[in-house]
């Protein structure tokens, strides 16, 4: 099932997500749906809050990137916890399916160690660096209620304010189905 992508302005994107208890939901089906949704939107990562589910789960697949080592980087992260981050900060232009049409340079640490459960609730602890670490950091931020735009300078945020307001009203170019925040 392909979910609409929740866009900027929806409160679910700014909320710290809840942990998933084993057996509380069909995480295999949700994982499959999340990958299908991500591929439909031409993404390389998707967090559950981006489909309106405030739970600590995200999927990644770096294979669309033409970078060595990314062809086998397809994973599911449930209840992840970043153990540490280190290394030199490096800048890279990031985008987000929940913020269509905006890309900005973001600085992140080069390496991390993360503890997580896979879709079978088997625990893993692994280290990632470079682009793999960046993708994980971006998606991990989503389950903590952080968007890449939160890292921008106050000046850059003011420059983008109109575009972000338009996105929250559904006035954006996305070639995938989106869900605009409800007006309350």
MARFI-789916 format. One line per field, with one value per atom (N, C-alpha, C, O): x, y, z; atom name; residue in three letters; residue number from 1. Coordinates in steps of 0.02 Angstrom, whole numbers, always signed. Layout:
% residues N
px <- (X, ...)
py <- (Y, ...)
pz <- (Z, ...)
logu <- (CA, ...)
lumse <- (ALA, ...)
lumkol <- (NUM, ...)
***
This chain:
% residues 184
px <- (+42, +0, +45, +92, +29, +67, +30, -28, +66, +39, +54, +103, +11, +30, +85, +86, +129, +183, +156, +131, +163, +143, +193, +254, +168, +213, +221, +183, +270, +289, +227, +180, +228, +173, +129, +91, +133, +93, +127, +187, +89, +119, +154, +199, +134, +165, +240, +279, +259, +330, +372, +434, +341, +378, +372, +395, +343, +331, +384, +402, +408, +453, +410, +360, +431, +391, +396, +444, +346, +342, +378, +380, +406, +437, +383, +324, +404, +359, +370, +426, +316, +320, +312, +269, +353, +349, +279, +252, +250, +184, +127, +69, +143, +90, +63, +10, +100, +78, +115, +164, +91, +123, +179, +169, +239, +295, +320, +348, +309, +329, +288, +315, +222, +178, +194, +198, +204, +220, +286, +292, +336, +401, +391, +418, +354, +341, +305, +323, +255, +219, +264, +260, +308, +353, +403, +416, +430, +476, +438, +464, +378, +338, +323, +328, +305, +292, +354, +352, +411, +474, +495, +516, +489, +508, +462, +485, +398, +349, +368, +356, +396, +415, +488, +513, +523, +593, +638, +684, +624, +664, +716, +715, +762, +813, +806, +844, +757, +742, +672, +647, +639, +572, +561, +571, +540, +525, +449, +411, +428, +356, +317, +261, +345, +306, +289, +240, +329, +316, +255, +231, +230, +167, +113, +62, +125, +75, +75, +29, +127, +130, +186, +245, +168, +217, +248, +238, +286, +322, +395, +412, +437, +510, +531, +556, +520, +538, +554, +520, +607, +621, +654, +683, +649, +679, +727, +717, +779, +827, +845, +845, +861, +888, +931, +906, +996, +1043, +1060, +1099, +1030, +1049, +1037, +1073, +988, +982, +1042, +1052, +1081, +1140, +1197, +1210, +1230, +1285, +1349, +1394, +1352, +1410, +1428, +1384, +1492, +1515, +1490, +1493, +1466, +1442, +1369, +1340, +1337, +1267, +1220, +1161, +1245, +1201, +1170, +1117, +1202, +1175, +1151, +1144, +1139, +1119, +1043, +1017, +1009, +936, +921, +935, +892, +882, +818, +790, +796, +740, +768, +804, +750, +772, +710, +669, +705, +650, +679, +728, +649, +672, +747, +782, +773, +846, +869, +831, +932, +963, +1035, +1075, +1050, +1118, +1161, +1149, +1212, +1255, +1307, +1319, +1337, +1383, +1389, +1374, +1411, +1426, +1495, +1510, +1536, +1603, +1627, +1593, +1687, +1719, +1709, +1675, +1739, +1733, +1664, +1634, +1638, +1574, +1586, +1638, +1536, +1541, +1474, +1421, +1476, +1415, +1393, +1433, +1327, +1297, +1228, +1194, +1206, +1140, +1088, +1089, +1044, +992, +923, +910, +881, +811, +770, +797, +704, +660, +593, +566, +567, +502, +447, +397, +454, +404, +412, +370, +465, +478, +496, +552, +448, +464, +487, +460, +537, +560, +612, +636, +631, +681, +740, +732, +799, +861, +909, +916, +942, +989, +1050, +1045, +1106, +1167, +1163, +1151, +1174, +1171, +1237, +1266, +1261, +1323, +1308, +1269, +1339, +1329, +1396, +1443, +1399, +1459, +1466, +1416, +1528, +1542, +1528, +1521, +1524, +1521, +1474, +1469, +1441, +1398, +1396, +1413, +1375, +1359, +1287, +1267, +1248, +1176, +1156, +1177, +1113, +1083, +1011, +977, +986, +918, +892, +930, +828, +796, +777, +759, +783, +759, +685, +655, +657, +586, +566, +507, +616, +602, +617, +618, +629, +645, +710, +719, +757, +824, +866, +865, +904, +943, +1009, +1041, +1028, +1092, +1125, +1091, +1191, +1229, +1282, +1325, +1280, +1325, +1352, +1324, +1409, +1438, +1428, +1433, +1415, +1407, +1445, +1452, +1468, +1501, +1480, +1445, +1502, +1488, +1414, +1375, +1395, +1326, +1278, +1221, +1299, +1255, +1238, +1181, +1290, +1278, +1231, +1187, +1241, +1199, +1126, +1082, +1113, +1044, +1012, +955, +1050, +1025, +1011, +959, +1058, +1049, +987, +949, +976, +917, +853, +807, +849, +788, +780, +724, +835, +832, +804, +765, +825, +798, +722, +689, +695, +622, +587, +535, +614, +580, +590, +558, +635, +644, +608, +615, +570, +533, +575, +558, +631, +677, +676, +680, +671, +675, +741, +771, +765, +829, +828, +880, +770, +764, +777, +792, +772, +787, +861, +879, +904, +976, +996, +1054, +950, +966, +972, +944, +1010, +1019, +952, +909, +943, +882, +870, +813, +924, +918, +890, +843, +919, +897, +824, +787, +805, +735, +688, +634, +708, +665, +659, +605, +714, +713, +665, +630, +663, +621, +550, +509, +535, +470, +411, +365, +411, +355, +348, +292, +404, +401, +375, +334, +399, +376, +302, +266, +279, +207, +166, +113, +191, +156, +153, +101, +208, +209, +155, +119, +150, +101, +29, -17, +20, -47, -57, -109, -7, -12, +8, +0, +34, +56, +130, +174, +141, +209, +208, +157, +266, +273, +301, +361, +258, +279, +249, +189, +290, +264, +243, +248, +221, +194, +137, +130, +97, +38, +60, +100, +33, +50, -13, -69, -1, -55, -39, +11, -81, -68, -97, -146, -67, -92, -165, -185, -204, -273, -276, -235, -323, -330, -374, -431, -347, -384, -391, -421)
py <- (-59, +0, +62, +67, +108, +171, +224, +239, +251, +303, +372, +380, +421, +490, +513, +494, +555, +583, +645, +691, +645, +702, +758, +747, +818, +874, +923, +922, +966, +1017, +1052, +1068, +1061, +1095, +1047, +1069, +982, +934, +920, +907, +924, +914, +846, +842, +795, +729, +732, +692, +779, +786, +819, +815, +851, +886, +851, +878, +792, +755, +700, +668, +689, +632, +569, +563, +522, +462, +412, +412, +369, +318, +254, +237, +219, +154, +104, +110, +53, +0, -61, -85, -86, -148, -207, -207, -257, -317, -347, -355, -363, -393, -342, -361, -278, -227, -208, -178, -226, -210, -255, -288, -256, -296, -255, -220, -259, -219, -243, -204, -306, -332, -298, -274, -295, -261, -187, -158, -155, -84, -72, -24, -114, -107, -111, -69, -160, -167, -106, -81, -81, -21, +40, +82, +45, +103, +102, +153, +43, +39, +56, +93, +29, +43, +118, +146, +149, +221, +260, +307, +241, +275, +270, +320, +211, +201, +241, +270, +243, +281, +355, +390, +379, +450, +462, +518, +410, +415, +437, +477, +411, +428, +375, +321, +392, +344, +329, +290, +362, +350, +374, +421, +342, +362, +342, +284, +390, +378, +374, +406, +333, +323, +388, +393, +439, +501, +533, +570, +519, +547, +516, +541, +461, +433, +439, +404, +483, +498, +452, +454, +410, +363, +385, +383, +405, +429, +371, +364, +331, +274, +276, +306, +244, +246, +191, +138, +207, +159, +199, +247, +178, +206, +154, +105, +166, +122, +163, +223, +130, +162, +115, +54, +144, +106, +153, +196, +146, +190, +169, +202, +114, +89, +138, +134, +184, +232, +280, +310, +287, +330, +293, +234, +326, +294, +304, +340, +271, +277, +206, +167, +192, +125, +106, +147, +45, +20, +32, +3, +74, +90, +38, +35, -3, -50, -102, -130, -115, -162, -129, -162, -65, -28, -19, +35, -75, -75, -104, -163, -63, -84, -55, -6, -89, -66, -53, -95, +4, +21, +31, +75, -10, -6, +11, -19, +60, +83, +96, +74, +131, +141, +190, +232, +183, +228, +240, +194, +303, +319, +317, +354, +273, +263, +319, +347, +336, +392, +415, +379, +478, +507, +540, +568, +536, +566, +582, +571, +609, +625, +698, +736, +715, +784, +796, +751, +856, +875, +886, +912, +866, +879, +901, +879, +946, +975, +936, +910, +933, +901, +929, +943, +937, +964, +909, +858, +920, +872, +897, +957, +849, +862, +816, +774, +822, +781, +773, +821, +713, +700, +741, +757, +759, +799, +874, +914, +893, +964, +968, +986, +951, +947, +1014, +1067, +1010, +1068, +1110, +1160, +1091, +1129, +1083, +1028, +1107, +1071, +1122, +1177, +1103, +1148, +1109, +1049, +1143, +1113, +1107, +1155, +1046, +1030, +999, +960, +1017, +990, +935, +944, +877, +820, +787, +792, +752, +714, +654, +628, +633, +584, +511, +469, +496, +425, +417, +461, +359, +345, +270, +229, +255, +187, +189, +233, +140, +139, +69, +19, +68, +6, +7, +57, -47, -49, -121, -169, -126, -191, -194, -143, -253, -261, -281, -283, -296, -311, -375, -386, -417, -478, -468, -516, -405, -385, -418, -433, -427, -450, -387, -341, -385, -326, -325, -377, -266, -255, -193, -147, -192, -131, -126, -171, -72, -65, +5, +53, +11, +76, +92, +47, +155, +178, +243, +281, +257, +321, +349, +316, +410, +442, +449, +468, +433, +443, +398, +418, +338, +294, +326, +326, +354, +388, +447, +458, +485, +544, +524, +556, +473, +451, +430, +448, +392, +370, +431, +434, +478, +537, +577, +600, +584, +620, +586, +618, +520, +483, +479, +482, +471, +469, +534, +534, +590, +655, +655, +683, +624, +623, +591, +616, +538, +505, +543, +528, +592, +637, +704, +749, +710, +771, +828, +886, +811, +861, +856, +801, +914, +917, +949, +986, +936, +964, +1040, +1072, +1069, +1142, +1170, +1230, +1129, +1152, +1169, +1205, +1144, +1157, +1222, +1243, +1252, +1312, +1374, +1377, +1421, +1484, +1522, +1511, +1567, +1607, +1646, +1653, +1670, +1706, +1660, +1678, +1601, +1554, +1533, +1524, +1524, +1506, +1562, +1548, +1625, +1681, +1682, +1696, +1667, +1666, +1612, +1622, +1555, +1499, +1500, +1458, +1547, +1547, +1543, +1503, +1582, +1581, +1514, +1488, +1484, +1418, +1365, +1323, +1368, +1319, +1328, +1278, +1390, +1402, +1374, +1345, +1384, +1357, +1280, +1251, +1249, +1175, +1153, +1105, +1188, +1168, +1177, +1149, +1216, +1224, +1180, +1183, +1139, +1094, +1127, +1097, +1188, +1224, +1208, +1246, +1150, +1128, +1078, +1049, +1068, +1020, +955, +949, +906, +840, +791, +794, +747, +699, +634, +579, +642, +587, +615, +676, +570, +591, +619, +589, +678, +709, +717, +716, +726, +740, +806, +812, +856, +922, +925, +891, +966, +970, +993, +1037, +963, +984, +1050, +1062, +1091, +1156, +1148, +1125, +1166, +1158, +1224, +1229)
pz <- (+0, +0, +0, +39, -43, -47, -6, -19, +42, +85, +55, +19, +68, +50, +98, +157, +74, +115, +151, +120, +217, +258, +246, +249, +233, +217, +275, +324, +267, +315, +344, +309, +409, +443, +483, +526, +468, +505, +572, +574, +627, +694, +703, +744, +666, +674, +658, +684, +615, +596, +650, +648, +698, +751, +819, +869, +820, +882, +889, +839, +950, +961, +958, +993, +916, +903, +960, +999, +964, +1017, +995, +936, +1045, +1031, +1012, +1029, +975, +952, +996, +1004, +1024, +1063, +1016, +972, +1027, +985, +989, +1044, +932, +928, +928, +922, +935, +938, +869, +864, +817, +748, +700, +718, +639, +586, +555, +505, +585, +560, +492, +454, +476, +409, +355, +305, +365, +317, +313, +259, +372, +372, +336, +298, +348, +314, +239, +202, +216, +143, +116, +62, +152, +131, +129, +84, +179, +182, +124, +93, +109, +51, -13, -55, -21, -81, -88, -142, -32, -31, -48, -88, -18, -30, -104, -134, -132, -203, -249, -298, -234, -274, -276, -325, -220, -214, -233, -227, -257, -276, -219, -229, -159, -101, -86, -115, -40, -17, +58, +86, +89, +159, +174, +142, +221, +241, +314, +333, +354, +424, +433, +397, +482, +494, +504, +479, +538, +544, +476, +471, +426, +360, +326, +275, +354, +329, +384, +382, +432, +482, +542, +583, +549, +605, +652, +634, +712, +761, +799, +859, +762, +791, +769, +718, +809, +797, +748, +767, +685, +631, +569, +552, +534, +468, +424, +448, +359, +309, +267, +257, +241, +197, +140, +148, +83, +27, -14, -50, -7, -41, -112, -145, -135, -202, -259, -309, -256, -311, -317, -370, -264, -267, -302, -287, -346, -382, -343, -364, -286, -242, -219, -203, -217, -198, -129, -82, -121, -57, -45, +2, -85, -73, -103, -85, -149, -183, -136, -151, -79, -30, +33, +85, +31, +90, +92, +78, +109, +116, +184, +197, +228, +297, +327, +303, +380, +421, +491, +517, +520, +587, +631, +618, +683, +731, +799, +820, +833, +898, +900, +946, +850, +848, +901, +926, +919, +967, +942, +938, +926, +906, +969, +1016, +968, +1025, +1028, +1082, +971, +966, +894, +847, +887, +822, +830, +882, +777, +780, +711, +661, +709, +645, +626, +661, +571, +546, +519, +488, +530, +500, +426, +405, +386, +314, +288, +311, +240, +212, +151, +113, +144, +86, +77, +127, +16, +3, +14, -20, +62, +79, +55, +51, +41, +27, +70, +107, +66, +108, +72, +45, +72, +40, +72, +39, +136, +171, +158, +179, +124, +108, +34, +17, -11, -82, -111, -95, -154, -190, -154, -181, -93, -57, -42, -16, -59, -45, -15, -40, +40, +73, +98, +113, +102, +127, +203, +238, +227, +298, +319, +282, +378, +405, +455, +501, +445, +491, +506, +466, +562, +579, +532, +507, +520, +468, +487, +442, +551, +571, +631, +673, +635, +692, +707, +665, +768, +789, +811, +848, +787, +803, +825, +797, +875, +900, +877, +886, +848, +822, +818, +823, +808, +795, +721, +691, +691, +623, +624, +678, +566, +562, +599, +612, +616, +655, +730, +768, +749, +817, +842, +901, +794, +810, +819, +778, +875, +891, +852, +843, +829, +793, +821, +845, +818, +832, +778, +772, +739, +682, +678, +705, +643, +628, +554, +512, +540, +472, +464, +512, +404, +392, +324, +285, +311, +247, +233, +277, +172, +150, +188, +201, +206, +245, +312, +333, +345, +409, +400, +441, +346, +333, +324, +352, +285, +274, +340, +355, +380, +446, +490, +523, +493, +535, +515, +558, +449, +424, +446, +472, +436, +454, +530, +555, +566, +639, +666, +713, +636, +656, +652, +696, +599, +591, +651, +673, +678, +734, +800, +850, +798, +856, +845, +886, +790, +777, +750, +758, +717, +690, +614, +585, +581, +508, +488, +527, +427, +407, +407, +415, +399, +400, +470, +477, +521, +589, +598, +645, +554, +558, +522, +526, +487, +448, +492, +547, +468, +504, +506, +464, +555, +557, +492, +470, +462, +398, +344, +308, +337, +286, +298, +250, +361, +377, +355, +329, +365, +343, +267, +241, +233, +159, +134, +84, +168, +147, +174, +156, +219, +254, +206, +217, +153, +105, +71, +65, +50, +17, +66, +47, +129, +179, +194, +201, +198, +209, +151, +161, +89, +31, +33, +17, +52, +58, +107, +94, +164, +215, +191, +221, +138, +108, +47, +14, +31, -26, -92, -145, -88, -148, -160, -142, -191, -204, -261, -277, -290, -344, -315, -302, -307, -286, -336, -350, -363, -411, -375, -403, -314, -274, -232, -224, -206, -167, -100, -64, -83, -19, +23, -1, +88, +135, +168, +204, +156, +185, +256, +271, +298, +368, +369, +330, +413, +419, +457, +502, +439, +472, +533, +528, +591, +654, +687, +740)
logu <- (N, CA, C, O, N, CA, C, O, N, CA, C, O, N, CA, C, O, N, CA, C, O, N, CA, C, O, N, CA, C, O, N, CA, C, O, N, CA, C, O, N, CA, C, O, N, CA, C, O, N, CA, C, O, N, CA, C, O, N, CA, C, O, N, CA, C, O, N, CA, C, O, N, CA, C, O, N, CA, C, O, N, CA, C, O, N, CA, C, O, N, CA, C, O, N, CA, C, O, N, CA, C, O, N, CA, C, O, N, CA, C, O, N, CA, C, O, N, CA, C, O, N, CA, C, O, N, CA, C, O, N, CA, C, O, N, CA, C, O, N, CA, C, O, N, CA, C, O, N, CA, C, O, N, CA, C, O, N, CA, C, O, N, CA, C, O, N, CA, C, O, N, CA, C, O, N, CA, C, O, N, CA, C, O, N, CA, C, O, N, CA, C, O, N, CA, C, O, N, CA, C, O, N, CA, C, O, N, CA, C, O, N, CA, C, O, N, CA, C, O, N, CA, C, O, N, CA, C, O, N, CA, C, O, N, CA, C, O, N, CA, C, O, N, CA, C, O, N, CA, C, O, N, CA, C, O, N, CA, C, O, N, CA, C, O, N, CA, C, O, N, CA, C, O, N, CA, C, O, N, CA, C, O, N, CA, C, O, N, CA, C, O, N, CA, C, O, N, CA, C, O, N, CA, C, O, N, CA, C, O, N, CA, C, O, N, CA, C, O, N, CA, C, O, N, CA, C, O, N, CA, C, O, N, CA, C, O, N, CA, C, O, N, CA, C, O, N, CA, C, O, N, CA, C, O, N, CA, C, O, N, CA, C, O, N, CA, C, O, N, CA, C, O, N, CA, C, O, N, CA, C, O, N, CA, C, O, N, CA, C, O, N, CA, C, O, N, CA, C, O, N, CA, C, O, N, CA, C, O, N, CA, C, O, N, CA, C, O, N, CA, C, O, N, CA, C, O, N, CA, C, O, N, CA, C, O, N, CA, C, O, N, CA, C, O, N, CA, C, O, N, CA, C, O, N, CA, C, O, N, CA, C, O, N, CA, C, O, N, CA, C, O, N, CA, C, O, N, CA, C, O, N, CA, C, O, N, CA, C, O, N, CA, C, O, N, CA, C, O, N, CA, C, O, N, CA, C, O, N, CA, C, O, N, CA, C, O, N, CA, C, O, N, CA, C, O, N, CA, C, O, N, CA, C, O, N, CA, C, O, N, CA, C, O, N, CA, C, O, N, CA, C, O, N, CA, C, O, N, CA, C, O, N, CA, C, O, N, CA, C, O, N, CA, C, O, N, CA, C, O, N, CA, C, O, N, CA, C, O, N, CA, C, O, N, CA, C, O, N, CA, C, O, N, CA, C, O, N, CA, C, O, N, CA, C, O, N, CA, C, O, N, CA, C, O, N, CA, C, O, N, CA, C, O, N, CA, C, O, N, CA, C, O, N, CA, C, O, N, CA, C, O, N, CA, C, O, N, CA, C, O, N, CA, C, O, N, CA, C, O, N, CA, C, O, N, CA, C, O, N, CA, C, O, N, CA, C, O, N, CA, C, O, N, CA, C, O, N, CA, C, O, N, CA, C, O, N, CA, C, O, N, CA, C, O, N, CA, C, O, N, CA, C, O, N, CA, C, O, N, CA, C, O, N, CA, C, O, N, CA, C, O, N, CA, C, O, N, CA, C, O, N, CA, C, O, N, CA, C, O, N, CA, C, O, N, CA, C, O, N, CA, C, O, N, CA, C, O, N, CA, C, O, N, CA, C, O, N, CA, C, O, N, CA, C, O, N, CA, C, O, N, CA, C, O, N, CA, C, O, N, CA, C, O, N, CA, C, O, N, CA, C, O, N, CA, C, O)
lumse <- (UNK, UNK, UNK, UNK, UNK, UNK, UNK, UNK, UNK, UNK, UNK, UNK, UNK, UNK, UNK, UNK, UNK, UNK, UNK, UNK, UNK, UNK, UNK, UNK, UNK, UNK, UNK, UNK, UNK, UNK, UNK, UNK, UNK, UNK, UNK, UNK, UNK, UNK, UNK, UNK, UNK, UNK, UNK, UNK, UNK, UNK, UNK, UNK, UNK, UNK, UNK, UNK, UNK, UNK, UNK, UNK, UNK, UNK, UNK, UNK, UNK, UNK, UNK, UNK, UNK, UNK, UNK, UNK, UNK, UNK, UNK, UNK, UNK, UNK, UNK, UNK, UNK, UNK, UNK, UNK, UNK, UNK, UNK, UNK, UNK, UNK, UNK, UNK, UNK, UNK, UNK, UNK, UNK, UNK, UNK, UNK, UNK, UNK, UNK, UNK, UNK, UNK, UNK, UNK, UNK, UNK, UNK, UNK, UNK, UNK, UNK, UNK, UNK, UNK, UNK, UNK, UNK, UNK, UNK, UNK, UNK, UNK, UNK, UNK, UNK, UNK, UNK, UNK, UNK, UNK, UNK, UNK, UNK, UNK, UNK, UNK, UNK, UNK, UNK, UNK, UNK, UNK, UNK, UNK, UNK, UNK, UNK, UNK, UNK, UNK, UNK, UNK, UNK, UNK, UNK, UNK, UNK, UNK, UNK, UNK, UNK, UNK, UNK, UNK, UNK, UNK, UNK, UNK, UNK, UNK, UNK, UNK, UNK, UNK, UNK, UNK, UNK, UNK, UNK, UNK, UNK, UNK, UNK, UNK, UNK, UNK, UNK, UNK, UNK, UNK, UNK, UNK, UNK, UNK, UNK, UNK, UNK, UNK, UNK, UNK, UNK, UNK, UNK, UNK, UNK, UNK, UNK, UNK, UNK, UNK, UNK, UNK, UNK, UNK, UNK, UNK, UNK, UNK, UNK, UNK, UNK, UNK, UNK, UNK, UNK, UNK, UNK, UNK, UNK, UNK, UNK, UNK, UNK, UNK, UNK, UNK, UNK, UNK, UNK, UNK, UNK, UNK, UNK, UNK, UNK, UNK, UNK, UNK, UNK, UNK, UNK, UNK, UNK, UNK, UNK, UNK, UNK, UNK, UNK, UNK, UNK, UNK, UNK, UNK, UNK, UNK, UNK, UNK, UNK, UNK, UNK, UNK, UNK, UNK, UNK, UNK, UNK, UNK, UNK, UNK, UNK, UNK, UNK, UNK, UNK, UNK, UNK, UNK, UNK, UNK, UNK, UNK, UNK, UNK, UNK, UNK, UNK, UNK, UNK, UNK, UNK, UNK, UNK, UNK, UNK, UNK, UNK, UNK, UNK, UNK, UNK, UNK, UNK, UNK, UNK, UNK, UNK, UNK, UNK, UNK, UNK, UNK, UNK, UNK, UNK, UNK, UNK, UNK, UNK, UNK, UNK, UNK, UNK, UNK, UNK, UNK, UNK, UNK, UNK, UNK, UNK, UNK, UNK, UNK, UNK, UNK, UNK, UNK, UNK, UNK, UNK, UNK, UNK, UNK, UNK, UNK, UNK, UNK, UNK, UNK, UNK, UNK, UNK, UNK, UNK, UNK, UNK, UNK, UNK, UNK, UNK, UNK, UNK, UNK, UNK, UNK, UNK, UNK, UNK, UNK, UNK, UNK, UNK, UNK, UNK, UNK, UNK, UNK, UNK, UNK, UNK, UNK, UNK, UNK, UNK, UNK, UNK, UNK, UNK, UNK, UNK, UNK, UNK, UNK, UNK, UNK, UNK, UNK, UNK, UNK, UNK, UNK, UNK, UNK, UNK, UNK, UNK, UNK, UNK, UNK, UNK, UNK, UNK, UNK, UNK, UNK, UNK, UNK, UNK, UNK, UNK, UNK, UNK, UNK, UNK, UNK, UNK, UNK, UNK, UNK, UNK, UNK, UNK, UNK, UNK, UNK, UNK, UNK, UNK, UNK, UNK, UNK, UNK, UNK, UNK, UNK, UNK, UNK, UNK, UNK, UNK, UNK, UNK, UNK, UNK, UNK, UNK, UNK, UNK, UNK, UNK, UNK, UNK, UNK, UNK, UNK, UNK, UNK, UNK, UNK, UNK, UNK, UNK, UNK, UNK, UNK, UNK, UNK, UNK, UNK, UNK, UNK, UNK, UNK, UNK, UNK, UNK, UNK, UNK, UNK, UNK, UNK, UNK, UNK, UNK, UNK, UNK, UNK, UNK, UNK, UNK, UNK, UNK, UNK, UNK, UNK, UNK, UNK, UNK, UNK, UNK, UNK, UNK, UNK, UNK, UNK, UNK, UNK, UNK, UNK, UNK, UNK, UNK, UNK, UNK, UNK, UNK, UNK, UNK, UNK, UNK, UNK, UNK, UNK, UNK, UNK, UNK, UNK, UNK, UNK, UNK, UNK, UNK, UNK, UNK, UNK, UNK, UNK, UNK, UNK, UNK, UNK, UNK, UNK, UNK, UNK, UNK, UNK, UNK, UNK, UNK, UNK, UNK, UNK, UNK, UNK, UNK, UNK, UNK, UNK, UNK, UNK, UNK, UNK, UNK, UNK, UNK, UNK, UNK, UNK, UNK, UNK, UNK, UNK, UNK, UNK, UNK, UNK, UNK, UNK, UNK, UNK, UNK, UNK, UNK, UNK, UNK, UNK, UNK, UNK, UNK, UNK, UNK, UNK, UNK, UNK, UNK, UNK, UNK, UNK, UNK, UNK, UNK, UNK, UNK, UNK, UNK, UNK, UNK, UNK, UNK, UNK, UNK, UNK, UNK, UNK, UNK, UNK, UNK, UNK, UNK, UNK, UNK, UNK, UNK, UNK, UNK, UNK, UNK, UNK, UNK, UNK, UNK, UNK, UNK, UNK, UNK, UNK, UNK, UNK, UNK, UNK, UNK, UNK, UNK, UNK, UNK, UNK, UNK, UNK, UNK, UNK, UNK, UNK, UNK, UNK, UNK, UNK, UNK, UNK, UNK, UNK, UNK, UNK, UNK, UNK, UNK, UNK, UNK, UNK, UNK, UNK, UNK, UNK, UNK, UNK, UNK, UNK, UNK, UNK, UNK, UNK, UNK, UNK, UNK, UNK, UNK, UNK, UNK, UNK, UNK, UNK, UNK, UNK, UNK, UNK, UNK, UNK, UNK, UNK, UNK, UNK, UNK, UNK, UNK, UNK, UNK, UNK, UNK, UNK, UNK, UNK, UNK, UNK, UNK, UNK)
lumkol <- (1, 1, 1, 1, 2, 2, 2, 2, 3, 3, 3, 3, 4, 4, 4, 4, 5, 5, 5, 5, 6, 6, 6, 6, 7, 7, 7, 7, 8, 8, 8, 8, 9, 9, 9, 9, 10, 10, 10, 10, 11, 11, 11, 11, 12, 12, 12, 12, 13, 13, 13, 13, 14, 14, 14, 14, 15, 15, 15, 15, 16, 16, 16, 16, 17, 17, 17, 17, 18, 18, 18, 18, 19, 19, 19, 19, 20, 20, 20, 20, 21, 21, 21, 21, 22, 22, 22, 22, 23, 23, 23, 23, 24, 24, 24, 24, 25, 25, 25, 25, 26, 26, 26, 26, 27, 27, 27, 27, 28, 28, 28, 28, 29, 29, 29, 29, 30, 30, 30, 30, 31, 31, 31, 31, 32, 32, 32, 32, 33, 33, 33, 33, 34, 34, 34, 34, 35, 35, 35, 35, 36, 36, 36, 36, 37, 37, 37, 37, 38, 38, 38, 38, 39, 39, 39, 39, 40, 40, 40, 40, 41, 41, 41, 41, 42, 42, 42, 42, 43, 43, 43, 43, 44, 44, 44, 44, 45, 45, 45, 45, 46, 46, 46, 46, 47, 47, 47, 47, 48, 48, 48, 48, 49, 49, 49, 49, 50, 50, 50, 50, 51, 51, 51, 51, 52, 52, 52, 52, 53, 53, 53, 53, 54, 54, 54, 54, 55, 55, 55, 55, 56, 56, 56, 56, 57, 57, 57, 57, 58, 58, 58, 58, 59, 59, 59, 59, 60, 60, 60, 60, 61, 61, 61, 61, 62, 62, 62, 62, 63, 63, 63, 63, 64, 64, 64, 64, 65, 65, 65, 65, 66, 66, 66, 66, 67, 67, 67, 67, 68, 68, 68, 68, 69, 69, 69, 69, 70, 70, 70, 70, 71, 71, 71, 71, 72, 72, 72, 72, 73, 73, 73, 73, 74, 74, 74, 74, 75, 75, 75, 75, 76, 76, 76, 76, 77, 77, 77, 77, 78, 78, 78, 78, 79, 79, 79, 79, 80, 80, 80, 80, 81, 81, 81, 81, 82, 82, 82, 82, 83, 83, 83, 83, 84, 84, 84, 84, 85, 85, 85, 85, 86, 86, 86, 86, 87, 87, 87, 87, 88, 88, 88, 88, 89, 89, 89, 89, 90, 90, 90, 90, 91, 91, 91, 91, 92, 92, 92, 92, 93, 93, 93, 93, 94, 94, 94, 94, 95, 95, 95, 95, 96, 96, 96, 96, 97, 97, 97, 97, 98, 98, 98, 98, 99, 99, 99, 99, 100, 100, 100, 100, 101, 101, 101, 101, 102, 102, 102, 102, 103, 103, 103, 103, 104, 104, 104, 104, 105, 105, 105, 105, 106, 106, 106, 106, 107, 107, 107, 107, 108, 108, 108, 108, 109, 109, 109, 109, 110, 110, 110, 110, 111, 111, 111, 111, 112, 112, 112, 112, 113, 113, 113, 113, 114, 114, 114, 114, 115, 115, 115, 115, 116, 116, 116, 116, 117, 117, 117, 117, 118, 118, 118, 118, 119, 119, 119, 119, 120, 120, 120, 120, 121, 121, 121, 121, 122, 122, 122, 122, 123, 123, 123, 123, 124, 124, 124, 124, 125, 125, 125, 125, 126, 126, 126, 126, 127, 127, 127, 127, 128, 128, 128, 128, 129, 129, 129, 129, 130, 130, 130, 130, 131, 131, 131, 131, 132, 132, 132, 132, 133, 133, 133, 133, 134, 134, 134, 134, 135, 135, 135, 135, 136, 136, 136, 136, 137, 137, 137, 137, 138, 138, 138, 138, 139, 139, 139, 139, 140, 140, 140, 140, 141, 141, 141, 141, 142, 142, 142, 142, 143, 143, 143, 143, 144, 144, 144, 144, 145, 145, 145, 145, 146, 146, 146, 146, 147, 147, 147, 147, 148, 148, 148, 148, 149, 149, 149, 149, 150, 150, 150, 150, 151, 151, 151, 151, 152, 152, 152, 152, 153, 153, 153, 153, 154, 154, 154, 154, 155, 155, 155, 155, 156, 156, 156, 156, 157, 157, 157, 157, 158, 158, 158, 158, 159, 159, 159, 159, 160, 160, 160, 160, 161, 161, 161, 161, 162, 162, 162, 162, 163, 163, 163, 163, 164, 164, 164, 164, 165, 165, 165, 165, 166, 166, 166, 166, 167, 167, 167, 167, 168, 168, 168, 168, 169, 169, 169, 169, 170, 170, 170, 170, 171, 171, 171, 171, 172, 172, 172, 172, 173, 173, 173, 173, 174, 174, 174, 174, 175, 175, 175, 175, 176, 176, 176, 176, 177, 177, 177, 177, 178, 178, 178, 178, 179, 179, 179, 179, 180, 180, 180, 180, 181, 181, 181, 181, 182, 182, 182, 182, 183, 183, 183, 183, 184, 184, 184, 184)
***
